[in-house]
């Protein structure tokens, strides 16, 4: 992160940090400034040339003391109670069930989302100074990124999914965090001839790539040629309606789901090869997407619908490997092939997502601990990993468990902040007691 002079944080590790300037008041003339480290702060004081104490107040400089505001303190307070309840269950029983771990993860994620909404509201508050609004905007971006990574880790590591459900979980992840089409749909649907809007086909492609086929079908029905060329539009509409990988997978084996998808895909290829869709090139491109052609996911009109490589990755998995599981190589291969189409602007977020897709929990933890400075994210996520038994081999050299180490760091960071926050430190430290 870049620490800006006005105190904001920017999620951009490709720029060099610019140090903030902190003024030290009441410094007597002719004195030199000295300092000493305390666990979480720096105490600054002055001495005269003879080494004797000068008449100067002690100044305590807090590292990131402004990080916890009214919104983020609420995140600390509410997650604190659920954290203690979960560990109380762990002590009283034979461990914590997977359902309890997943439920706790979803609760934490809902708190993160509420935090993002609160910070977004503060960033738009016209009564606040511009510098403070910019700071809240940067914080909003940070916690939005935190929520995105948490959601992915929940789907890949914590959820126990039946066959064929991983791609649906990834689609939900993309829809939740990358929903640009939502703001474009209303003006398109209210337009007398929506196909004349420059974003019409881009939105149609984007909806299909995100698995939102019902909304894509509705938008296609608003095309003025949907009735004059009903055979072509109706054919594509039928294919979208019958897409098996977007239905419920409950009660079906993986073999049955694979057979249904192969039959549907063969029908898509037959209609593509029949030649009738050539009359409407946009429908032909859409049908090629449904066929899962390798080349079509490099087409500029398809790549241009996805702002991030991981959006394109999930879309490609939906139409080429809809039954992929987290341990399949197809997941890593598709991620790497899609990321190569977005060579510019790669940062820490992309590295964390890639590590998660490779099923490398330790790399996710390592990268996250270097990116997120307040320890809330790493401490709580690692704690859930530990409760599910994913960190059995994570013993540190000096004998402490990895989850305990991060909980201690989180508790220490709370101690270094204001009294409204540090009073939770002792309770956070309770589960570490043996």
N, C-alpha and C positions, 0 to 999 in steps of 0.2 A: 504494500500500500504506500501511497505517497502522502506524506504529512504536509499539508499546505499551510502557508503562513496564517491563513485565517482560521486554522484549526480543523479543517475538513479532512476527510479520508477519501482517497480515490483508489478504486480497484484497478490498478494498472501497475504491474510489476516490470514494465518495460521502460519506465522512466527512472532517473536517478532521484533519490530523496533530497528534498530541500529542507534543511533543519528550520524548525520554528524558533523565533527569538523570544526569550522570556526575560522581561525586565526585573531587576532586583532593586527594590527601592531602599532608601535610607542608608546607602553606602557612604561611609564617612570619607572625606578627602584624604589621600595619601595612604590608603589601606589596600592591601591586596586581597583578592577574593579567593577563598578556599572552600572546599566542599568535602563531605564524607557520605558514603553510601549507607543507607539503611535498607532493609529487605525490599521495599517497594518504592522508595522515594530517595531524593537527594537533599541533604541538609546543607544549605549554603550559609557561610558566615565570613566575617572579615577579620584580618589581623593587621596590626600596624607593622612598620619596618623592623621594630625591635622584637617582634614576635609576641607582643602582649595583646591581649584581647582589646579590640576597639569597641566603642559604643555603637553597636549595630545590631539590629534585630536578627534573630535566626529566621531564615527563609527556607521553608520546606517545599520543594518542587515535586509535585505528584506526577508520576508517569501515567498519561492517559486518564487522568482523574475525571475528565468530562465525558468519558466513554459511557457512563451509566447516567442516562437522563430519566425523566419520568416514564417514558415508554419502555426503555430497556430494563429499568428496575422492575417493572411489572412482569417482564419475562422471567427475571431472576426469582421474584416472589412466588409466582404461580408454579413454575417448574420445581421449586423447592419442595412444596407439599407433596407433589406426585412422586418425586424422587424418594422421599422418606417412606411413603406408603409402599412403594415397590420393594424397597429393601427390608421393610418390616415383614412383608410376605416371604421374602427370601430367608429371613432368619427363623420365622415360625414354622415353615414347611420344609419340603425337600427340594426347594429351589423355586424358580419362577417359571410359569408355563410360557410357551411360545406366544400364546394368545395375549397374555399379560404384557409381554415385551413389545409385541406389535401394537397393542392398544396404547401403551405408554409412548411409543414412537409417534403414533398419530396425534396424541395429545401435545407432545412437544412441537410437532410440526404445525399444529393449529395455533400454538402460542407464537411461533415464528411468523406465521402469516398475519396474525393480529398485530404483531410488532411492526411488520412492514407497512400495514395500513396506517398505523399510528404515526410512523415516521413520515410517510407520504403526506399525511394531513399537515404535519408540522412544516414540511418543506414548502407547502403551498399557503401557509399562513401569512397573509400580507402584513400583519401587525408585528412580525418579527423582523429584525435587521437582515439585510441580504446575506451577510456572511453566515449568520446562524441558519438561515434557510438552506444555504449551500451545504453547510455541515450536515443538516438533517437529510438532505437529498443524497449525500455520499453515504451516510449511515443506512439509508433506505436501500441503496444499491447493494451494500454489504450484506444486510440481512436477507435481502431477496436472493442473493447468491447462496447464502447459507441454507435457506429453505430449499432451493433447487437441489443442492448436493445432498441434503438430508433425505429428500423425497426419493432420489435415486438409490441411495444406500439402503433405505427401507425396502424398496422393491427387490434389490439384488441380494441383500444379505439377511434381512430380518423376516420377510414374508416367506411362508411356506406355500408355494403355488402349485396347483394341479397342472397337468400337461396342457400346454397351449396358452397359458395365462400370462407368461412373462411379457410377450409383445403387447398384450392388452394393458398391462401395468405400465409399460414404457409409453404407450400412447396416452394414457391418463397423465403421466408425468409431463409429456410434451404439451398436451392440451392445457394443463394447469399453468405452465410457466411460459408458453410460447403461443399465445392466442391472439395474434395480430388480426386475424380474420374477423374477430368479433366486432371490431370497430368499423369494418368496411361493409359488413353485411347489411345493416339497416339502410344506408343510402342506395345500395344496389337493388334491394328488394322494393324500394319505393320509386325507383326510376322507371319511367314509362317504357324505355327500351334499354334494359340493363346491359345487354351485350355491347352497347356503344360506349359504356364506361371503360376507361383504360384498365381498370383493375378487375374486370369481370372474370376473364379466364384465369388470371392469377389466383383469384380467390377460390374459384372452382377447383383448380389443381391443389391449392393449399388445403382445402377442406378434405379432399380425397386422400392426400398424403398423410393427414392426421387421423384418418379413419372416421371422419365425420360425414359419412356417406349420405345420411338422410338430409342434412343441410345442403350438401352438394346437389342432390337430386332436386330439392326444392328450387335451387337457383337455376338449374338447367331447365326446369319447367317454365321459368320466367323468360327464357330466351324466345324471341319472336318467331324463330324457325322451328320451335319445338312441336308446333302443330302442322306446319307446311312440310317439314321433313320428319314426320313422326316416326317413320321406320328407323331412321338413324338414331335419333334421340331416344326413342323407346328401347332400342337394342342396348344402348349403353346404360340406360336407366335400369333395365332388367338385370344386367350384370352387377351393377352396384347393389341392387336390392338383394341379390342372392349370394353376395360375398360371404362365404362360410366362416372366415377367420374373425369376423366381427360379431358373431353370435355367441351365445353362452356355450361354454365347453363342459358344463357340469353333466356328469353321467356318460361322457364319451371317453373312449381310450384314445391314446395318441395315434394309433394306427387308423382308427375310424376318422379322426379329424384330418389326418394326412390324406386319406383317400378322398374325402369330400373336397379338400382344397385342390387336389390334383385334377379332379373332374371339372371343377369350376374353372380352373386355370386353362384346361384344354379347350373349354367352350369359349373363353376369352380369346385364345389364339385362333380358333376357327373363325370367329367374327372379324378379327383383325385381318386375317389372310383372305377373307371373302372379297375385299376390295371396295365395298360400298362406303366405308368410312373415309375414303380418300376425298370425298366431296366436301367433308368438313374436317380440315386438318387438325383442329383443336380436339375434336372427338377421337380422331385416330391416335393422337398423342396420349390422350387419356386412356384409351384402350391399351396402348403399349405399356403404360404404367401398371394397369391391372394384370397384364401378362407377366410382369416382373422382368422385362428385358433389362439386361445388364447395361446396355448403352443408354437407355432412356434416363437413367439416373445420373447421367453426365450431361443431359440436354440442358442448355441455358435456361429454358422456360421452367424446367423442373427444379434445377439448382437455385434459380432466382426466387423460388417460393420459400426457401428455407434460409433464414438468417444465419443459423448456426449449423455446423456439420452434424451435430448430434440429432437435429431435427430430420435431416436427410437420412441419417443412419436408421432411425426408427421407421421411417417411411419405407426404406428399402427392405428392412426386415419384414415388414408387414406383407409385402408382395413377393418376396423371394424365400424367406425362411420364417413363416408365421408361427412355427412350433418350436423355435429355438429355445434352449434353456441356458441358464447363466454359465454353465460349464462348457458349452459348445464353442468350438473354434470359430464358427460362423459369426458369432457375436464380435469377436476381436477382429476378424478379417473385414467385416463390414464397417466397423468403426474406423479402421486404418484406411480403407479405401475411400471413405467419405471425408475423412479429415484431410486427406491429400488434396481435395478439391477446394479447400479453404486454407491456403498456405499462409495467409497474412493475419496478423493479430492474435496469434496463439499465446495464451497466458496460463496462469496457475489454475484457473477454473478448468480449462481443457485438459490439463495434466491430471487433475483429480478425477475428472469424469473417465478419462482413459484408464487410470489405475483401477477404478471401480469396475469398469467393464471387463478388465482382465482378471477380476476376482482377487485382486491384490489388496487385502484389507490393510496390511501394514503400511503399504505405500500411501494409501488414502489417509491414514492417520498421520503419517510423517508429513505429507504435503499440507494437510489441513492445519496441523499444529504450527507450521511456519507461516501460514496465510492469515488465520484468524487469531487475533492477538488477545482476546479476552478470555479464552479457555472454555467458555460456556459450551460451544459446539463440540469441541474435541472431548471434553470431560463427559458430557451426557451421552454422546454417541458411542464412545468407547465403553462406557459403563453398560449400555445395552448390548454391545457386542460380547462383553464379558459374561453378562447374565445368560446369554444364549449359548455360551460355550465356544465362541469363535476365537477366543484369545488364549486357548489352553497353553500354547507354546510361546507365550509372550513374556516369559520371565526376564527381568532385566538383570544386568550383571551384578548389581548390588542387592539382589534378592527381592525387590519390591515388584509387585505385579504392575503391568502397564496401566491398567485402569485405575489402580490406586494412585499411581504417580500423577496422572492427569487430574484426578479429583483433588489431590493435594495442591497442585498448581492452581486449579480453579479456586479452591478455598483461600489460598494465599493471595490471589488477585482480588478477592472480595475484601480481605483484610486491608489491602492497600487503598481501598476506596472509602467513601463517606460512611458514616455510621448507619445510615438506612440500609446499606448493603452488607457491611461486614458482620452484622449480627447473625447472618445465616452461615457463617464460616464454620462454627463449631458443629452445627447440625449436619452440614455437608460432610464433615470429617468423621461422623459417627460410623458409617458403614465400613471404614477402613480399620476400625478397632478390632483387634483379635481377642 
